[in-house]
Amino acid sequence: MIARFKDLCMDAADTRSLAGFWARILDGEVIDTGDGDFRVDPRPGGAGPESIWVNRVPEPRTGKTRVHLDLRLTDADPAALLAAGARLVREPDAEISWWVLADPEGNQFCAFAPREGARPGPYKLVVDSADPTAQATWWAAVLGGRVETSAEGDASVVGAAGFPWDRLLFDPVPERKRVKNRVHWDVDLTGPDATALITAGATLLHVPDETAGWWVLADPEGNEFCAFPPRRAG
């Protein structure tokens, strides 16, 4: 294990609005970080791996978001999500049994009907992938956990260190990544720097400097992620 999952991050033009939306649908608390960014923390535990950082960026979204959350609904339909500001993209049909929705910045996510014994809220983080098994295997080596594959061609990492949801799922898609992801995740390193990640096959995009104390890297399919030095005790 090279790192632990830290949190999820979303780029936004209107960070306050997007943070407010996700706080409403996840029953979270909006934290103003004072620099134009916001954080959505779960209640009542405060900041943790289920937190979502909403970061201000100047560029608009282009293309489909390749990283998204799957949510389990509380009710039989997503009416509450629509009332909170979500947009309906696709209803269940002959091909899918879930709703596809979009947040106020156009990032799509999926909403599934309630299931007995399953708590409402996020339960999967889904990533579009050209080679799901290779991606899941790489991330399992980074975060720990085991790889599970399905007959549909997807592959998941289950039991990853620090991961707050059921699985990190890589979903097969025909198109390859071409633009920067507007949703990504951060990790906490177990070692002092990103050397082990680079040796494992990550691409270094940016080193820590006076404005940002973390490494920016990309996985083998080009998905950007941030790696932070180990947290100091206390």
C-alpha positions as a Markdown table, in Angstrom:
| # | Residue | x | y | z |
|---|---|---|---|---|
| 1 | Met | 0.0 | 0.0 | 0.0 |
| 2 | Ile | 1.4 | 3.3 | -1.1 |
| 3 | Ala | -1.3 | 5.7 | -0.1 |
| 4 | Arg | -4.7 | 6.1 | 1.6 |
| 5 | Phe | -7.8 | 7.6 | 0.1 |
| 6 | Lys | -8.2 | 11.1 | 1.4 |
| 7 | Asp | -11.3 | 12.9 | -0.1 |
| 8 | Leu | -13.2 | 13.7 | -3.3 |
| 9 | Cys | -12.7 | 17.0 | -5.2 |
| 10 | Met | -14.9 | 18.8 | -7.7 |
| 11 | Asp | -13.9 | 21.7 | -10.0 |
| 12 | Ala | -16.5 | 24.5 | -10.2 |
| 13 | Ala | -17.1 | 27.9 | -11.7 |
| 14 | Asp | -19.6 | 28.7 | -8.8 |
| 15 | Thr | -18.1 | 26.9 | -5.8 |
| 16 | Arg | -20.6 | 28.2 | -3.3 |
| 17 | Ser | -23.6 | 27.1 | -5.4 |
| 18 | Leu | -22.2 | 23.6 | -6.1 |
| 19 | Ala | -21.2 | 23.0 | -2.5 |
| 20 | Gly | -24.6 | 24.1 | -1.4 |
| 21 | Phe | -26.2 | 21.6 | -3.8 |
| 22 | Trp | -24.1 | 18.6 | -2.6 |
| 23 | Ala | -24.7 | 19.6 | 1.0 |
| 24 | Arg | -28.4 | 19.6 | 0.5 |
| 25 | Ile | -28.6 | 16.2 | -1.1 |
| 26 | Leu | -26.1 | 14.6 | 1.2 |
| 27 | Asp | -27.3 | 16.3 | 4.4 |
| 28 | Gly | -23.8 | 17.8 | 4.8 |
| 29 | Glu | -22.4 | 21.0 | 6.2 |
| 30 | Val | -20.8 | 23.6 | 3.9 |
| 31 | Ile | -17.5 | 24.9 | 5.1 |
| 32 | Asp | -16.1 | 28.2 | 3.6 |
| 33 | Thr | -12.3 | 27.7 | 3.4 |
| 34 | Gly | -11.8 | 31.5 | 2.9 |
| 35 | Asp | -10.0 | 31.3 | -0.4 |
| 36 | Gly | -12.9 | 30.8 | -2.9 |
| 37 | Asp | -13.1 | 27.1 | -2.3 |
| 38 | Phe | -15.7 | 25.2 | -0.1 |
| 39 | Arg | -15.9 | 21.8 | 1.6 |
| 40 | Val | -18.9 | 19.7 | 2.2 |
| 41 | Asp | -18.5 | 17.7 | 5.4 |
| 42 | Pro | -20.7 | 14.9 | 6.6 |
| 43 | Arg | -22.8 | 15.5 | 9.7 |
| 44 | Pro | -22.0 | 15.3 | 12.5 |
| 45 | Gly | -18.4 | 13.9 | 12.3 |
| 46 | Gly | -16.7 | 16.8 | 10.5 |
| 47 | Ala | -14.0 | 16.6 | 7.9 |
| 48 | Gly | -13.1 | 13.1 | 6.8 |
| 49 | Pro | -12.9 | 10.8 | 3.8 |
| 50 | Glu | -16.6 | 11.4 | 2.9 |
| 51 | Ser | -15.9 | 15.2 | 2.6 |
| 52 | Ile | -16.1 | 16.7 | -0.8 |
| 53 | Trp | -13.9 | 19.7 | -1.7 |
| 54 | Val | -15.3 | 22.1 | -4.3 |
| 55 | Asn | -12.5 | 24.0 | -5.9 |
| 56 | Arg | -12.8 | 27.2 | -8.0 |
| 57 | Val | -11.4 | 26.9 | -11.6 |
| 58 | Pro | -11.5 | 29.5 | -14.4 |
| 59 | Glu | -12.2 | 27.0 | -17.3 |
| 60 | Pro | -15.7 | 25.7 | -18.1 |
| 61 | Arg | -16.6 | 22.1 | -18.2 |
| 62 | Thr | -16.1 | 20.4 | -21.6 |
| 63 | Gly | -17.4 | 16.9 | -22.2 |
| 64 | Lys | -18.8 | 14.2 | -20.0 |
| 65 | Thr | -17.4 | 14.0 | -16.4 |
| 66 | Arg | -15.5 | 10.7 | -16.3 |
| 67 | Val | -15.7 | 10.4 | -12.5 |
| 68 | His | -19.0 | 10.3 | -10.6 |
| 69 | Leu | -20.8 | 9.1 | -7.5 |
| 70 | Asp | -23.6 | 6.5 | -7.4 |
| 71 | Leu | -26.2 | 7.3 | -4.8 |
| 72 | Arg | -28.8 | 5.1 | -3.1 |
| 73 | Leu | -32.1 | 7.0 | -2.8 |
| 74 | Thr | -34.1 | 7.3 | 0.4 |
| 75 | Asp | -37.4 | 7.4 | -1.6 |
| 76 | Ala | -38.7 | 5.5 | -4.5 |
| 77 | Asp | -37.8 | 8.2 | -7.0 |
| 78 | Pro | -35.3 | 11.2 | -7.2 |
| 79 | Ala | -38.0 | 13.9 | -6.6 |
| 80 | Ala | -36.1 | 15.2 | -3.6 |
| 81 | Leu | -32.9 | 15.5 | -5.6 |
| 82 | Leu | -34.7 | 17.4 | -8.4 |
| 83 | Ala | -36.2 | 19.7 | -5.9 |
| 84 | Ala | -32.7 | 20.4 | -4.5 |
| 85 | Gly | -31.5 | 21.5 | -7.9 |
| 86 | Ala | -30.5 | 18.3 | -9.8 |
| 87 | Arg | -31.4 | 18.0 | -13.5 |
| 88 | Leu | -32.9 | 14.8 | -14.9 |
| 89 | Val | -30.8 | 13.4 | -17.8 |
| 90 | Arg | -32.2 | 9.9 | -18.2 |
| 91 | Glu | -34.9 | 7.8 | -16.5 |
| 92 | Pro | -34.9 | 4.0 | -16.0 |
| 93 | Asp | -35.6 | 2.2 | -19.3 |
| 94 | Ala | -35.1 | -1.1 | -21.0 |
| 95 | Glu | -31.3 | -0.7 | -20.7 |
| 96 | Ile | -30.8 | 0.8 | -17.2 |
| 97 | Ser | -32.6 | 0.5 | -13.9 |
| 98 | Trp | -31.4 | 3.8 | -12.4 |
| 99 | Trp | -31.8 | 7.5 | -12.9 |
| 100 | Val | -29.0 | 9.6 | -14.5 |
| 101 | Leu | -29.0 | 13.2 | -13.1 |
| 102 | Ala | -26.7 | 16.2 | -13.3 |
| 103 | Asp | -25.7 | 18.7 | -10.7 |
| 104 | Pro | -25.9 | 22.5 | -11.3 |
| 105 | Glu | -22.5 | 22.5 | -13.1 |
| 106 | Gly | -23.5 | 19.6 | -15.4 |
| 107 | Asn | -21.6 | 16.8 | -13.6 |
| 108 | Gln | -23.6 | 13.6 | -14.1 |
| 109 | Phe | -24.3 | 11.1 | -11.3 |
| 110 | Cys | -26.5 | 8.1 | -10.9 |
| 111 | Ala | -29.3 | 7.5 | -8.4 |
| 112 | Phe | -30.5 | 4.0 | -7.5 |
| 113 | Ala | -33.7 | 2.9 | -5.9 |
| 114 | Pro | -33.7 | 2.1 | -2.1 |
| 115 | Arg | -32.6 | -1.4 | -1.2 |
| 116 | Glu | -33.3 | -3.2 | 2.1 |
| 117 | Gly | -30.3 | -3.2 | 4.3 |
| 118 | Ala | -28.5 | -0.5 | 2.3 |
| 119 | Arg | -28.1 | 3.0 | 3.7 |
| 120 | Pro | -29.1 | 5.9 | 1.5 |
| 121 | Gly | -26.4 | 8.2 | 0.1 |
| 122 | Pro | -23.1 | 7.6 | -1.9 |
| 123 | Tyr | -22.0 | 3.9 | -2.2 |
| 124 | Lys | -19.8 | 3.8 | -5.3 |
| 125 | Leu | -17.3 | 6.1 | -6.9 |
| 126 | Val | -17.3 | 5.3 | -10.6 |
| 127 | Val | -14.6 | 6.0 | -13.2 |
| 128 | Asp | -14.8 | 5.7 | -16.9 |
| 129 | Ser | -12.0 | 3.4 | -18.2 |
| 130 | Ala | -10.6 | 1.9 | -21.4 |
| 131 | Asp | -9.2 | -1.0 | -19.4 |
| 132 | Pro | -11.1 | -1.5 | -16.2 |
| 133 | Thr | -9.2 | -4.5 | -14.9 |
| 134 | Ala | -5.8 | -2.9 | -15.4 |
| 135 | Gln | -7.0 | 0.3 | -13.7 |
| 136 | Ala | -8.5 | -1.5 | -10.7 |
| 137 | Thr | -5.3 | -3.6 | -10.4 |
| 138 | Trp | -3.2 | -0.5 | -10.4 |
| 139 | Trp | -5.3 | 1.3 | -7.8 |
| 140 | Ala | -5.5 | -1.8 | -5.6 |
| 141 | Ala | -1.7 | -1.8 | -5.5 |
| 142 | Val | -1.7 | 1.9 | -4.5 |
| 143 | Leu | -4.6 | 1.8 | -2.0 |
| 144 | Gly | -4.7 | -1.8 | -0.9 |
| 145 | Gly | -7.8 | -3.9 | -1.1 |
| 146 | Arg | -8.9 | -6.5 | -3.6 |
| 147 | Val | -10.0 | -6.5 | -7.2 |
| 148 | Glu | -13.4 | -7.8 | -8.2 |
| 149 | Thr | -14.6 | -8.1 | -11.8 |
| 150 | Ser | -18.0 | -8.6 | -13.3 |
| 151 | Ala | -19.5 | -10.2 | -16.4 |
| 152 | Glu | -20.4 | -6.7 | -17.7 |
| 153 | Gly | -16.7 | -5.9 | -18.0 |
| 154 | Asp | -16.3 | -3.5 | -15.0 |
| 155 | Ala | -13.7 | -4.0 | -12.3 |
| 156 | Ser | -13.8 | -2.7 | -8.7 |
| 157 | Val | -11.4 | -2.1 | -5.9 |
| 158 | Val | -13.0 | -3.2 | -2.6 |
| 159 | Gly | -11.5 | -2.6 | 0.8 |
| 160 | Ala | -9.1 | 0.2 | -0.2 |
| 161 | Ala | -7.4 | 2.0 | 2.6 |
| 162 | Gly | -9.4 | 5.0 | 3.8 |
| 163 | Phe | -12.1 | 4.5 | 1.2 |
| 164 | Pro | -15.5 | 5.5 | 2.6 |
| 165 | Trp | -17.8 | 3.8 | 0.2 |
| 166 | Asp | -18.5 | 0.2 | -0.9 |
| 167 | Arg | -16.2 | 0.2 | -4.0 |
| 168 | Leu | -14.1 | 2.2 | -6.4 |
| 169 | Leu | -15.5 | 0.9 | -9.7 |
| 170 | Phe | -13.9 | 1.3 | -13.2 |
| 171 | Asp | -16.6 | 1.2 | -15.9 |
| 172 | Pro | -15.7 | 0.3 | -19.5 |
| 173 | Val | -16.3 | 3.0 | -22.1 |
| 174 | Pro | -15.1 | 3.2 | -25.7 |
| 175 | Glu | -13.8 | 6.8 | -25.6 |
| 176 | Arg | -10.4 | 7.6 | -24.0 |
| 177 | Lys | -9.8 | 10.5 | -21.7 |
| 178 | Arg | -9.0 | 13.7 | -23.6 |
| 179 | Val | -9.5 | 16.6 | -21.2 |
| 180 | Lys | -8.8 | 17.3 | -17.5 |
| 181 | Asn | -11.2 | 15.6 | -15.1 |
| 182 | Arg | -13.5 | 18.0 | -13.2 |
| 183 | Val | -13.9 | 15.4 | -10.5 |
| 184 | His | -10.8 | 13.7 | -8.9 |
| 185 | Trp | -9.8 | 12.2 | -5.6 |
| 186 | Asp | -6.9 | 13.0 | -3.2 |
| 187 | Val | -4.7 | 10.5 | -1.4 |
| 188 | Asp | -2.5 | 10.7 | 1.7 |
| 189 | Leu | 1.0 | 9.1 | 1.1 |
| 190 | Thr | 2.4 | 6.5 | 3.4 |
| 191 | Gly | 5.9 | 7.5 | 2.5 |
| 192 | Pro | 7.6 | 10.9 | 2.6 |
| 193 | Asp | 7.1 | 11.8 | -1.0 |
| 194 | Ala | 5.6 | 10.6 | -4.3 |
| 195 | Thr | 8.6 | 8.5 | -5.4 |
| 196 | Ala | 6.8 | 5.1 | -4.9 |
| 197 | Leu | 3.8 | 6.3 | -6.9 |
| 198 | Ile | 6.0 | 7.4 | -9.8 |
| 199 | Thr | 7.9 | 4.1 | -9.7 |
| 200 | Ala | 4.5 | 2.3 | -9.8 |
| 201 | Gly | 3.6 | 4.1 | -13.0 |
| 202 | Ala | 2.1 | 7.4 | -12.1 |
| 203 | Thr | 3.0 | 10.5 | -14.2 |
| 204 | Leu | 4.2 | 13.5 | -12.3 |
| 205 | Leu | 2.4 | 16.7 | -13.3 |
| 206 | His | 3.4 | 19.2 | -10.5 |
| 207 | Val | 5.6 | 19.1 | -7.5 |
| 208 | Pro | 4.9 | 20.9 | -4.2 |
| 209 | Asp | 5.8 | 24.6 | -4.2 |
| 210 | Glu | 5.1 | 27.7 | -2.1 |
| 211 | Thr | 1.4 | 27.8 | -3.2 |
| 212 | Ala | 0.5 | 24.1 | -3.0 |
| 213 | Gly | 2.2 | 21.6 | -0.7 |
| 214 | Trp | 1.2 | 18.5 | -2.6 |
| 215 | Trp | 2.1 | 16.5 | -5.7 |
| 216 | Val | -0.2 | 16.4 | -8.7 |
| 217 | Leu | 0.0 | 13.1 | -10.6 |
| 218 | Ala | -1.9 | 11.1 | -13.2 |
| 219 | Asp | -2.7 | 7.4 | -13.1 |
| 220 | Pro | -2.0 | 5.1 | -16.1 |
| 221 | Glu | -5.1 | 6.3 | -18.0 |
| 222 | Gly | -4.4 | 9.9 | -17.3 |
| 223 | Asn | -6.8 | 10.5 | -14.4 |
| 224 | Glu | -5.3 | 13.4 | -12.3 |
| 225 | Phe | -5.1 | 13.0 | -8.5 |
| 226 | Cys | -3.3 | 14.9 | -5.7 |
| 227 | Ala | -1.0 | 13.2 | -3.2 |
| 228 | Phe | -0.4 | 14.7 | 0.2 |
| 229 | Pro | 2.5 | 14.1 | 2.6 |
| 230 | Pro | 1.7 | 11.9 | 5.6 |
| 231 | Arg | -0.4 | 13.6 | 8.2 |
| 232 | Arg | 1.4 | 14.6 | 11.3 |
| 233 | Ala | 0.1 | 13.2 | 14.5 |
| 234 | Gly | -1.8 | 15.7 | 16.6 |
